Amino acid sequence: MLKIKPKTVFTRSIQWRLMIILMLITLILMSVIWVFLNFQVESIFYSDFKDGIESKYNALGIDESSTDLNKLLNTLQTNPLVAGVILGEDKSYTIIDKKTGEIRYSSDLAYQADKIQFRNDIFKSENLLAVMSSTAASGENQSYTRSKNGDFYDYVRSQTLSDGEYILFFKYSRAKALMVLDKFNNIIFWGMISAVAAAIVIGYILSRTITGPIHDIMRKAEKITDGEFGYALEVRSEDELGKLAKTFNYMSFRLKSMLTEIISEKKKIETVLNYMTDGIIAYNREGQVIHINPAAQNILDSQVSENTSFDEFMQLLGIALTSQQIQQEQFIQDTSHRIQYGEKYLKVQLATFTGEDNHIDGIITVLQDITEEQKLEKMRREFVANVSHELRTPLTSVKSYTETLLDGALQDPATAEHFLGVINDETDRMTRLVKDLLTISQHDGGIKLNLEDVSISDLTTNCVERMKREAQNKGQELKLIIKQNIPIIKADRYRIDQLIINIIENAIKYTPERGRITVQLSCEKGNVVIMVEDNGIGIPEQDVGRIFERFYRVDKARSRQMGGTGLGLAIAKEIAVLHGGNIFAKSKLGRGTQIFIELPMKKWQQAL
Ligand code: ADP
């Protein structure tokens, strides 16, 4: 049986996938939070910076008409309101002439250190560029500007004074924000690591509650494939998995009963196929043997094996048919064949069976050994021919003698008497023949033996006594020898009597005058043996085995002359066989014949 055991690769398991999904969800969530918080922190920083400047600067209440640049600078440097808000260790302000773009003042230390570099840096600011080009009155874009001396946020506004138009550039170093963000990110990073670790652990535990029952089902399914149905799954919950376990148990139960049913059906069919007398060979679509029963092997004398294809088999039987032809035509034209197979006669029947697609799936051949049937048919035909022949001969002579008598032979009393004597003999022969035929027909119809306790020695003595006169008529010596004490056996007295008389009659018939006939009784190997021996004409060796056949006679003319019907020994054999015994002959041509009748003692009695 082909066994497929699924290999559990952890990376392909549901458990692994669930863990990965949970981990990814956690990772994505944390990343979103991270980005959001980063943005939020920067936003807070910038808002704080910008709002502080706006409120404090507005609170200065600068009068455009009476304030010039020097006054403004003075206010900014001295007014305590702005200290810390626009000026601080990481904050500075720069005043630029809007018209010329010249830096008129800067509190920034970087300006003191390198004026050109400072100017290059601040002129990268989008806010400053927007206000310079007058596209906006103030620049409050949160995005920071990168510079060699450190990234910075800026807030820009234009200010008209009495001596010209100026731009106030407020700068706020991003270093502090970055420091806070760094700490913040550090916390988030470790938070993320812990969250992912927690997700893995929770995912593992959670997925186990799902995959645990699935593993149980898997193990049970494996057991079922091995033919073990004895284990039921434990139903631990009422959820989908619980229902799955219940359904699985039910399925396993149904599968078991179906399998038992199938196995029993299969066994039944196998037994039928193995013990049936008809040979069965089944072939698949490709013409290969699927099944061959012992009867088929027996009928075909083991000439066909499981490796013999349908085509080879048909060739062997002499039937012009191939599996390809059947597949093409999708039917078999001649389904029944009678063929001669060596010494045997076989009836071969062919049938197809179809699969789900209604196409021929295979061929079944049924073989019947009809040799016996054929033999019986031949025998029946011969029997009818023999009977007609046996009756026609005496009838012809009766007819011809009667005609001769009617034609005037009656006038001659001596001839008439002779002719009437012949007619009488022929009629006697016909009567005997009809009597024998009746007995045979009774046997064929299945007679019931009238069994009783019979003393074979008494019965044989009686037969010999009755036949003594006939023997004496031929000057023959007829004697009986009883070698030992012969037990009483169960037998049909009338038929055994008929059998013994028949054999003694034959001995007298086929032994010349003054011959010697001995009837001898003995017990041998559980049988009562009646042996009738004569020193008559004997039987040729090739005929000895056939004299028990119906109408078989060694010398037809002689037998007929002796008034024989050719049925006596056939009837004798049937009687012996009906008693569970046997009859056979030993003979030497010209020296004499021995006929042995065996009647079982014990076996026969036990069977009764
Ligand atoms: P039939 O009526 O011709 O005697 P049976 O069936 O009794 O027919 O015998 C068949 C044949 O067997 C006989 O025709 C005869 O040729 C041969 N036969 C039978 N018994 C003897 C015998 N004792 N000696 C020689 N031949 C015998």
Boltz pocket constraint, residues with backbone or C-beta under 6 A from the ligand:
constraints:
  - pocket:
      binder: B
      contacts: [[A, 502], [A, 503], [A, 506], [A, 507], [A, 510], [A, 511], [A, 534], [A, 536], [A, 537], [A, 538], [A, 539], [A, 547], [A, 549], [A, 552], [A, 553], [A, 554], [A, 555], [A, 559], [A, 560], [A, 563], [A, 564], [A, 565], [A, 566], [A, 567], [A, 568], [A, 569], [A, 570], [A, 592], [A, 593]]
      max_distance: 6.0
